[in-house]
Amino acid sequence: MALAATDYALPATATPPGIAAIQRALMWAVGAGGAIVFIEPSPYEIVTLASVIFFFATGLRMRPVFIPLLILLFLLNIGYTICSIYLIDKKEVLNWILTSWYMAVTALFFAMVLCEDTAERLESLRRGLIFGALIASLAAIAGYFHLAGSGGYDLFTLYSRARGTFKDPNVLGAYLILPAMFLLQSVVTQPFAKSFRSAIALGIVSLAVLLAFSRASWGQLVACSAFMLVLMYLTTPSPAQRTRIVTVAIAAAICATLLLVALLSFESIGGLFKERASFNQSYDGGRFGRFGRHALGFQMALELPFGIGPLQFSNYFPEDTHNSFLNAFMSGGWIAGICFPALVFITMIMGFKLVFVRVPWQRAYLAIFAAFFGTVSEAFIIDVDHWRHFWMMLGIMWAMFAAAHAHTYRARTPDPF
């Protein structure tokens, strides 16, 4: 029996206007709060908890379409929990397990929230993410160039790399990709005044990504931008809009190249850029380098149904897994090792199917899909398991699936009134 529209999502009119306004404000606050995570508890945790309480108090409901997501998230964390029983007395392991359960809850929460009143709530979240990205980027730039004094340099940098309001430069760079995609869309599609403002904001965010000196984030920024623009070109029915996409993309590439050349003329930036851009890093090659550890780790995984437990990989090898799929096997055994890639790739397959579906929020969806695809690709070379924005995007992807089906169902079904 086919699911009805209400099994996927509720129309926006189901929520009173005053309550809806507060809900959208909370979505903005969650997006903005996600940029400040170098303090604990972070604003993100506080606002997310407040949002969960408020949304459930005002009628948020579980949809049948999210049962597969719920099952996979539950099994994933059951795997982690079972494999950590003998380590549960260690505070860092207990915190890791609790964080994993929390991330799963946030993913389900975003799926449930954004499948209703989708266009408005998604727009509020988009604006919040951009605002937060600018705060994090300005902090990173100010710290790197000593604009905030020596105290700011120590707070907003790590190992001569900008980290802004994050604990790790790599996470800063990865977090900024989705807001950068939203800004790039505005540059390509908005009237000149708004496009110019977005271009300035995009320049600030891109500079912060550069100063984070994360090779994966550099690659993501370039590849995700190109991927998203191609999707926008293919899904835009207007020939004029297609021409603008191509023109602005070429102009942006030229400006970015000129800016990069100018920045690399600074010795401090140019030297570290050359060092980080090298593919011959000492921790990548060799038997126990990044990729050597991947091969040896997967061999271990085949022999250990219950893994070795969270945070234990570095007891066997010089460094952590730096591979989220391997980490799932090592931390949660075969249960988590199967469920994590299943969750990720089911989400990606569903996402590809939605690319050409005409919905009011299609443009925003393309940015989210491109950024999520980039993060999944990065998961092969780094641990994204506890990145807040990864689970946020995963939840949003499921929300888009439900909302798109509800939208097309209502479009096909005549109004009985």
N, C-alpha and C positions, 0 to 999 in steps of 0.2 A: 504494500500500500504506500502510495506516495505521501511524502510529508507536505503538510499545508504551510502556507506562508508564516503562520504564527509559530510553527515548529522551528523556523529559522530565525525570525526576528520580529519585533514589534514595530509598528509605524511610530513616527515621532509624536503623533497626537496622543499616544497612550499616557504621556507624562504631562502633568500640569505645567504651564509656562514658567512659573516661579521656581519650581523644583528643577525643571530642565535647565534653567539659567545657572543654578548652583552646580548642577552636575557638569555642565560645560566648563564652568570656572575651575572646578576640581581637575578636569582633564588638562586644562592649561597649566595648573599648578604642578601636576604630576610631570608633565613634559619639561617644565622649567626646573623643577627640583631634581630631575635626573642628572643635571649638570654639576651638582655639588655633592660629591661623594667621598671627599677626603676626610670627613669628620663622621663619627659614629655616635648615635644613630644619625644618618644623613637626612636632609630635608626630604629626599625621595621616599625614604621609609616612612617618615611621619605623615607626609601628604598621602601616600598610597594607602596607609592604614586608615586614615580619615576617610578617604574615598571609598574604600571597601565597606566601611561601616555605614556611610551615608547612602551609597547605592543600594545595599541590601535592605536598609531601613525604608527606602522609597520604592521597593518593588522589583529589584533585580532578580531575574529567575534563570535557572539552568535550562538550556535548550537541548532537545534530543540530539541535535547535530553535533554537540560538543562532547558526547559520551566517548567517542574514540579518543579525543584529546585527553579527557579525564583519565581514561584507562591507561593510556601510554605514560602520562605524567605520574600516575600512581605507581605503576609497575617499575618505572625508571627509579623512583626514589625508594621503593621497597628494595630493589636491588642494592642501592647504595647503603641502605640501613642494615640489611642482613650482613653485608660484607664488612660492616664496621662495628659489629657487635663486640668483637674482642678488643676493639680500640676505643670504645665509647668512653672510657675513663679519661682519655686525653682531651683536654679542653679544645684544642684546635680541630680535632676530628669531629667532636660534637658540634662545634660551630659550623663546620663545613656541611654536615648533614642537615642541620637546621636551616642553613642558607639555601641548600638545594630544595628543600620542601617549600621554603618561602618563595623562591623563584618560580616554582611550579604553580603556586597559588596566584602569583601575579600574572603569569601567562594566561591562566584560565580566567582571571578577572578581566583582563583586557579583551579577551575574546567575547565574554558575556556582555561587557559594557558597550563595546563599539559595534556590536551587531544591531543595536537599537539607536535611533536618532543618529545614524551613521555619519552623514555629511557634516552635521554641526559639531558633533563630538570630535570627529577626526580633524576638523579644521581647528578646533580649540587646542587639541593636542599638538597639531603641526605648529601653531603659533608659539605654544609653550616650548617646544623643542628648539625652535629657532632662537627664541629669547635666551634659553639656557645655554645653547651653543655659543652665542655671542659673549655671554658672561664668562664661560670657560675659556674661550679663545682669547678674549682681552686679557684675562688673568695670565694665560700662558705667554702671550706676547710681552706683557708688562714684566713678567718675571724673567723671561729670557734676555730682554734688552735692559734689565736693571732699572726699569721705569718705576718700579715699586720699592726701590732701595735694596739693600743687601738682604733684609728680612724677606722681602717679596721674592727675591731670587732663590733663597733657600726653600721657601714654601711652595713656589710654583714651578720649580725645576727639579730634575733628578738626573744625575750623571751628565750634566751639561745639556740635557734635553728638556724641552718644555713639557710639563705635565698639567699645568693649569690647576683646576679644582679637582683633579683626579689623583689617585695614588701612583699611577703608572702611566708613562707617556704613551705606551702602546694602546691602553684603553681609551685615553683621551682621543687619539687619532681615530680609533675605530668608532667611538661614539659620535664623532663629528660628521661621519659620512652621510647618515640619513638627513640631518639638517642641511648639509651641503646640497643634497639632491633636491630638497624642497626649494632652496634658494635658486639653484640653477634652473628649475622649472619656472620660477617667477621671472628670472632674467629673460627666458626664452618666450614667455607667453604674455606677460603683463605690458600695459602701456609704458611709454618711455620713462615717466617719473618714477613709477613703482619699480620698473625694471632697473633703473639706475641705482636706486636705494638697495635693491636686492643684490646688484653687482658689487656694491661696496661691502655689504655684509658677507657675500660669498668670498670676496678677497680676504677679509679678516679671518674667516673660518679656514680657508685654504692655507693661509700663512701659518696658522696654528698647527695644522696638519703637517706642514713642512717642518716646522720647528720641533715637532714631537720626534722627528727622525725615526719614524717607524716605517720600515720598508713595506710591510703589509698594508699599512694605511695609505701610503703613497700609491701603491698599486690599486687599492680599492677606489681611491678618489678618481683616478684616471679611468679604470675599467668600468666602474659603476656609472660614471658620468656618460661614457660612450654607450654603454648598454642601455641606459635609460633613454638617452636621446634617440637611439635607434627604435626603441619601443614606441616612443612618442611619435616619431616620424611615421611608423607603420600604422599606428592607431588613429592618427589625425586625419579626418576627412577633408580638411581644407587645404587646397594647394598653396594658398598664401601662407598658411601656418607652417606648412612643410618647408617652404622656401626660407621662412624666418628661422626655423630650427637649424637648418644647414648654415645660414649666414651667421647667426649668433654663435653657433658652435665653432666655426672657423675663427671668428673674431676672438672668442674666449680662449681658444687654443693659442693664438698668436700673443695675446696679452699675457697669458700665463707663462709662456715661454720667455717673453721679454722680462717679466718680473722675476722669474727664476734665475735668469742670467745675471740680473742686477744684484739679487740677493747673494748669489754664489761668489760675487766679487768681494764680499766680506770674508776675511780669512777664517774667522771663527765658524761661520756657517759653511763655507766651501770645504774646509778641511773635514769637518764632521760628516758633511753630506757625502763626500767621496768615500769615507770610511764605511758609512752605513749602507751606501748604495752597492758596495761590493758583494758579489755572490759567493765570495770565498772567505766567509767568516769562520773563525776557528771553531765556534760552537755548532756549526752546521755540518762540517765534514768529519770523516773518520768513523771508526767502528762505534764509538759512543757519542758521536755528534747527534744533532737533531734527527737526521733521517736514519742514521744507524740505529738510534734508540727506537725509532718507530718500528723497524723490521724486527729487532730483538724483542720488543715489547709485545708485538702481535704474536710472535712465536710463544711467548710466555702465556698469553691470553688463551691460546688454544689448549693449554695444559692445566689451566687454573679456572674451573667453573665458578669459583667464588672470588676470583680476583685476589688482590692483595690489600684492598682497603684504601680509603681516601688518604691522600697526602703521603703515601708510602713509596711511590715510584722512585723518589730521589734517594731512598735507602739502598736501592739496587743499581742505580745509574747516577752519573754525575749531576744531572739536572732533571727537571720535571718532564712530563710526557711531551708537552708542546704539540699535542694532537688531541682534540676533544673526543674523537671516536675511540682512540686508544685509551684515553683516560676513563671513558665510560666502562670499558672492559676491565681495566685495572682497578677502578674504584668500586664498581658495582657488579663485577662478574659477568656471566653470560646474560643474565636478565637485563641489566642496564646496557650491556654491550650491544644487545639486539634492539632494545627499545629506543635508545637515543638515535641511532641512524634511521630507524623506522619512523620516528617522530619527525625528524628533519626532512627526510626525503619524501614522505607522504605530504608534508606541508609544501615542499617545493613543487611536486607534481600537481597538486591542487592549484598552486599559485600560477603555474604556466597556463592552466586551463582558463584562468580568469583574465588573462592579459587583454584579450580582445572582446571581453564582455562590456557592453555599453551601460555604464552606471554613472550617476552624477559625480561620484568621487573617483572616477577612473584615473585621472591624472595623478592624484595623490597616491593611489594604489601602485602605479608604475614606479614611483619613487621608493615606496616601501619595499616593493618586490625586488627592485634592483639592489637596494641596500642590504636586504636580507640575503639575497643570492651572494653578494660579496662577503658577508659575514660567514655564511656557510662555507664558502671557499676558503676563508681564512681559518676556519675551524680545523682544517687539515694540518696546519702548521703552528697553531697556538691554542691554548685552552680558553674557550669562550664560555665554559660551563656556568660561570657565576657572573657573567656580564649582564647587568640589568637590562640594557637596551636590546640584547639578543632575545631574551624572553619576552620583552615588550613587543618586539617585532613579530615573534612567533605567534603570540596571542592575537596581534592585529591581523595577521594573515588568516587565521581561522575566523576571525570576525568578518573579514572581507568576503570569505567564502559563504558564510551564512547570510550576510546582508545582500550579496549579489543574487543569491538564489531567491531570497524573499522579494527583492526588487523585480526580478524577471517574472516571478510567479504572479505578483500583483499586476504587472503590466499586461500579462496574458489573460488575466481573469477579469471579466467585466464587473463593474461596481453594481451590486444588486439594488443600491439606492439611487 
